[in-house]
């Protein structure tokens, strides 16, 4: 018969065995800690809808069943951070992935804002200005044999902008004056550089002319034609002139345009360079700036197309034979007008270059 003392000895022996058995003690401590974790989640992580929440996610018993069945596969870990509540087995919480944002469609806002357009009223156009032989001869001396554009990216047709009237005004109150120099390409680039949307400006007419002559020196040294100024005043082409704008940081690149649609699209964002034949009867514009597109070819000439009137289908083009030639738009002079039929006709045989902003 077992005595009380023997029972106590057996109990003490069992306790010693438990306390000294590492595996048993580890299992016992794990069980206690799991119970504490479960109680903490149960008391502090209950949401208003009856489901249980972990710091970064919610989970239900069915979700944990799914997670456990897949042996805590990575795809399931985000929903079983509180599985210890149900089974005493926890898994590593994973951040809840952010929802994929709904793509926002890009809406074309339409053409760039057009500049303020104010074309001069001129009806009837009046008569041609009286010929001034000394002045005409001075203008004639600025012409050089025609140099056509010989390369560059070619853009046919219009771009995506809708065509509207546009007029790019000058930042300076004066017009360039070539004198006897065949530097029309350089003066054209200065006309563009000092017109909106660009912001270049010069304090005096003399400073403008000096900058144009310096540009002419660079253009003739870097074009594909023999001779450079000084001393060779041989003229140049519009694409070489545009490359000077790129060198100065006033254009990103130069695109050769082909056809009226392409030029109408280009004028929506800034002035365009035009090189053309200059005919004998084009030296004397009328009081509205219209030219007579007749006579033999006197030489080649370059100018800046500054505006387009979509109603009249006419172009406002800036020359650089001083303030007493052509018409004035506001306080800036030296302009003439060409219709689309004239500008894109065979007589002028024009080519066009767009300085890309």
C-alpha positions, 0 to 999 in steps of 0.5 A: 500500500502506498503511503502519503510520503511515497506519493509526495516522493513520486510527485517531487520526482515527477516535478524534478523530471519535468524541470530538468527535461529541456524539451518538456520545459521548452514546450511548456514555455511555448504554450504559455507564450502562445496563450498570452499572445492570443489573449492580447490579440483577442482583447485589443484587436477586435474591430467593429464588424466582429472580425479580428485585426492585426496591426497591418491586416484583418483575418478571419478563421476561414482565411487562416484555414486557407493560409495554414492549408497552404503552409503559410505560402507567401501569398497567404501570409498577409491574412494570417498575422493573427492566426494564433488566436484560432490555432496558437500558431502565428505567421509573419505579418506581410504588408498589405499591398497598395491597390493598383491605381486606376489609370487616368486618361491623358486628355489633349488640351488642344493647341498651344495658346495663340498670341494676341492677334491684331492685323492692320486694317488696310482697305483699299490697299492704295497704290505702290510706293513711289520708286526710289532708285537709290534705295532699290539699288541698296536693297538689291546689293543685299541679295546673293545667289540663292542657296537652297536648304540641302539637308535636315529632317523633313516634315510633311503636312501639318502637326496635331495643332489646330490652325488659327491666326497667330502673330509673334511680336518683337521684343525690340522697337527697331528693325535690323538693317543689313546695309550692303551686307548679304547677311539676310540669314543672320538678320533673320535669326536675330529677328526670330531671337528677339521675337516672342515666345523667345525673350532676347532683346538688345538695348540699341539698333547698333547692338542688334546689327552688330550681333547679326554680323557676328552671327553671319560670320559663324553661319558662313563658317559652318555652312556647306558652301565655299567662303566665309565672312569676312572676307567672303560675303557669299550668303548662306541657307536657312538651315545653316542659319537655324543652326546658329539659333541652336548654338545659342540655346534659342532652339533645340533643333531645326526641322525643314518643312514641306507644304503649307499645312506644315508651315501653318502648324509651325507658326502656331508655336513661333516664327518660321524661317523662309528662304526664297527667290526675290523678284525684281518687282518685290522691292516696293510694297504698297501701303498695306505691305503687299508685293508684286510677285512679278519680274525676273529673279534678282537673287535669293533672300531670307526672312522671318515669317512672324504671323498668319491670318487664317481668315485672309489666308495671308502671311506677315513676314519681317524683312530687315531693310530698316524701318522705312521699308514695308509696313509697321505692326504696332511700333515695329516696322519692316513687314510685308504681306504674302498670300498663301498662293504667293508664298507657296507658288512656284515663282518664289520657290520657297523653303521653310525651316522651323526652329524647334523650341 
